[in-house]
Amino acid sequence: MVTAQPPPGWYPDPGGRGLQRYWDGRGWTASTRGTPAPVAYGAALPALPARAASPVVVSAGTEDRPAGPGLGSTVAALAALIPAAVGALAIVAPIAYGLHLLWPVWGAVVPFAVWAAGAVLASWPNETIQRTWYGYRDPTAEEHRRLGEPSRRALGRLGVTAGRYRLMVSESDELNAPAMTGRTVIITSYAARSLPPDRAEAVIAHELSHHIGLHAVPVFSYTQLTLPIRTVWWLLTHIWRPVRRMWRVAVRWHTPFGFLVTFLLAIAVAVIFAVSALPAGVAVIGAALSRFAIDRTEYTADHTVTGLALGPQLLAALETAIETNHTDTDRTRRLLALPPLAVRRAQRLRRRLAM
């Protein structure tokens, strides 16, 4: 009769001394480490089981860290934001110049001050801002129950200390969650309610790797750089509504005055649209170019997760999201006829896992 061997992992050292020794599935290795402290995710989660550990062994007594791209990818992503910055300046600079003509010196400062203040306020590590501006919330009791074990395992694989990050939920039917600065890790409600534990662990490890690799910095910077662009886009898509509304009023009144007001309003809106169209076009092109580079932070996080032996689970989660149409719906990608980011991530993961 053959006795089943325990799976690879960290176990109490048979030699005692309060250490843990790595079992590779066939025998004890020479790698040891101190007994880790219980790892908690959020406020109050039980300790991480001793057998869950990172697959990359460094040396005895040191904290395990997953292998993967380092700071260089984050610096490259920041450099790739230059087109988005140029696009944003194409919008903000003319506004600043116009205000300077009306209000010398200080008028030119106002748009940049408001822009910078919004970035500072949005990056402030305040739960009220995260809840009010972004709509993030604490996990429900059911979500906490479902995410507790996957969170502990993801933390253990990445060697993250207890209580370092707070888990919050974004109400979204997409799989990919936004990367936040600070110590808040976001997971979508779709992932929280539908993914089995092993796939949820892969998704949480993916989001955690954004923080460990500082990927949240370029993603947040991109969001703030494109704020003027999104504002102008909203303006251009809503600017004709007052004209249509006034036209309906003029038809109802059926008086020359109503049609005259509608005509004058249409001229004013047309001038605003024409003046805004060129800088808006430059801004959209710049944002699109930078967006492609920002997507690389997702590929880098996927690479890290693959190094943690969670690649198949993450691929399965992405494929489920694709099959159920829970993927990103970015307007720029639709305009350029690009596949959703989840599809491109899945394609890369399949190639990497096939190596």
N, C-alpha and C positions, 0 to 999 in steps of 0.2 A: 504494500500500500504506500503510495507516494503522498507525502504531506504537502499541501499547497503553501508556497512561499508568500510572505507578505509583500505588498507592492513597494516599489522604491520610495524612499522618504527618510525623514529624520526620526530617529527613535532614541529612547534612553540608552546611553552607552552601557553595554554589558559589563564594562570594567568599573562602572560606578563613577565617582568623582563629580557627580552633578552635571555631567556634560551630555550632549546628544551626539550620536555618530550616524553617518549616512549609510543606509542600506541600499545597494544598487539593484536589488531584486534577486541577486545571486549570493552575495556575501557582504560583509562589513568592509567599508573603505577606510582610508586613513584620514578622511576629512571629519573633523569634529567642530562643534561650536558650543557656546554657552546656551543654557536653557533660556529661550526667549520669554520676555514678559508677555502676559495676555494682551492681545491686540483687539482694540475696540474700534468700530466704525460708527461715528456719530456719538450718541450719548451713552447708551448702555447696551452693548452686545457682549455675549459670552466670549471666553478666550478662544483663540485660534487653536485647533487641534495640533498636537505636536508633529503629526505626520505630514502636514501641509507645509511645503517649503519651496523655495526658488530652485530651479534646475541648474543654476550656475553656482558652483561652489568656489569661493574665493580662497579663504585660508582659515585655519582654526581660529576661533574666537572673533572673527569679523562678521559684520552683517552682510548677508547675501544680497547681491544686486543683479538684475537681469542685464544681459548683454544687449547692445543695440546702439543706433546712432546717438551721438551726444549733442553738445551745444552747437556744433557746426550747422546742423539742420535748422536750428532756431534762428541763428544769425542769417543764414541764407534766406529764410522766410521773411525776416525783417527787411533785408535788402530788396526782396521782391515786392515790397509795399510801395516802392518809389512811384510806379505808374498810378497807383491809387491816390497817393499824395498829390501828384501833379493834377489828376482829375479833380480832386477836392478843391485844390487851389484855383482851378479854372472857374469854380463857382464862387468861392469865398472872396477871391481877390477883386473881381468886378464889384461885388456888393460893398466891400471895404472902400474901394475907390469912389463909388457913388456917395457913400456916407461921408467920406472925407471932403467931397465938394460941398456937401450941405453943412458939415460940422468939422472944420479943419482940425487936424491932429487927432483928436479923440474919436472922431467918427470912424477912422480906419482901424482903430484898435478894437472897437466893440464886437464885430463879427468873430474875430480871432479869440477874444476873451470869452465870449459865450461858448464858442466851440471847445476851448480848453476847459472851461468850467464844467461843461457837460461830461467830458472825459474823466475829470477828477471825481466828480460826483458818482458817475457810473462805476468807477473802480473802487469806490470806498467800501471796505469790507463790512457792510452794514446789512443785517438781515431784513430790515424794513425796506431798504432800497431793492434788495433782491426779490422780496415778495411783491412790492408795489409796482416797480418798473417792469420786472421780467415775469412776474406771476409764478415764481418758484414757491414750493411748499414743502413741508416735512412729509416724509412717507406716512401713509396710513398704517394702521395696525397690521392689515393684511400684507401691504407692501413691505413693511418692516420684517414680517415673518418670512416672506419670500426672499428678501434680499440679504437677510442677516448672514446666513452661511456663505453665500457667494461673495459677499463683501469681505468677510474674514479671510477667506481663501485668497482673494485677490490681493489683499493687504500683505498676507504672509508671503506670497510669491514675489512681491515687489520689495519686501523688506521695509515697509512703512511702519513707523512707530505708532503707538496707540494714541487715538484721539487727535491725530494730526489734521484730518479732513472731516468735513461735515457733508453728509449725503442729503441732497434735496431732489425733488422731483419736478420736472417740467411737463405740463399738460401738452402732450404732442403725440400724434400718431406716427411719427417717424422714429427710426431706430437711432440715428445719430443725435447726440445731445450737444448743446453749445458748450464750448470750453470757457470757463470763467476764471478770472484772475482771483488771487487770494487762496483760501483753503476750503472752497466749496466745490464739490464734485456733483455734477448734474447728470441724472439719468431720466429718460423720458418715461411717461406713464405707460406707453405701449410696451417698452422693454420690461418695466417693473411688473406688469400684470400678466404678460404672456410668455416670457422666456423661461425655459427650464433652468434649474440651478447652474449647470455647467456652462450654458450659453450666457446667462446673466453674469457669471464670474468673468467670462471673457470680455464682455462689454464694459463691466466696471473696471477691469484691468486696463482696457483701452483708454477709458476716461482718466484714470489715475496716471497713466503714462504721459498724458498731455501735461499734467502738472509737474511730474518729475523731470520731463524733458523741456520744461518751460515753453511748451507749445501754446499755452494760453496767452502768452504775451503777444505774439504776432497776430493771433486770432482776434484778441481784444483790440489791438491797434488797428486792424483792418476794419473792425466794426465801427470804431470811432472815426476813422478816415472817411468811411463811406456814409457817415451820417448826413453831411450836406448833399451828397448824391441822392440818398434815399428821400431827403426832403424835397429836392427839386423834382425827382421822379413822381412823387406823390402830387406835387403841384401841377405838373404837366398832365397827369392823368385825371385831375379833378377840376382843372381850370375852366373847362367848358360847361360845367354843370350850371353855374349861375346864368349863363347865356340861354341854355335850354329851358331853365326854369322861367326866365323872363319872357322867352318866346311863348310859352304856354299861357302866361298871364296876359300878354299882348293879344293873343288869339281870343282869349276869354273876354277881354275888355272890348276888343275890336275897335280900337280908337287909334288915330295917328300918333298920339303921344306914346302909347305903349310900344309901337313898332319903332319909333325914333329912339327911345331909351334902349331897346334891344339892339338896334343898329350901333349906337355909340358904345354900348357895353361890349359888343362883339369886336369892334375895332380895338378897344383897349386890351381885351384878352388876346387878340391876334398879335398885337405888338409885344405883349409880355411873352407870349409863346415863341415868337420869332427871336426875341432877344435871348431867351433861355435855351433855345434848341441847340445852338452851337456849343456853349460850355457844357450843357448836359450830355451831348454826344461825346465830347472829349472825356468827360467824367465817367461815363458808362464804359467806354473802351478801357480806360485806366483801371477801373474796378474789376473788369473782366480779366485783364491780364494778371492782376495781382491775385485774383481769386484762384486762378489755376495753380499759382505757386502756394497759396495757403492750403489748397487741397493736399499738398505734399505732406503737411503735418499729420493728416489722417493716415496716409500711407506709412509714415514713420511710426506712428502709434501702433498700426497693424503689424509692422515689423517687430516691434518690441513684444507684442502679445504672442506672435509666432515663436519668438525666442523663449517664451515662458511655457511652451508646449500647449498653448491654448488656441493655436491657429485653426484647427478643424472646428472647434466650437464657435469661434468668431465667424468663420465662413458659413457655418450652418445658420447662425443668427441672421447674417446678411442675406442669405438665400431665402430664408423665411420672410424677411421684410420685403424682399423684391417680389416674391410670389404673391404676397398679400397686398402689394402696392403701398407699403409703408416706407416710402423713400422720399428723399428731398425733392422739393418742387421749385428749385431756383429758377427765376425768370430768365436770367442771362443764359443759363445752360439750355433752356428750352429754345431761346432765340437762336442759339448757335447749333442747335440740333445735337447737343452732347448727351450721352447717356447719363442718368443720375449718378451721383457720387457713389452711392451704395453699389451700383453695378460695376463701376470701375474698380472699386475696392475689392469686390468679390473676384473680379478677373485677375487682379494682381495676386490675391491670396492663393487662388488656384495654381497659378504659375509657381509661386514660391513653395507651396506645399508639394508640388510635383517634382521639385529639384532633388 
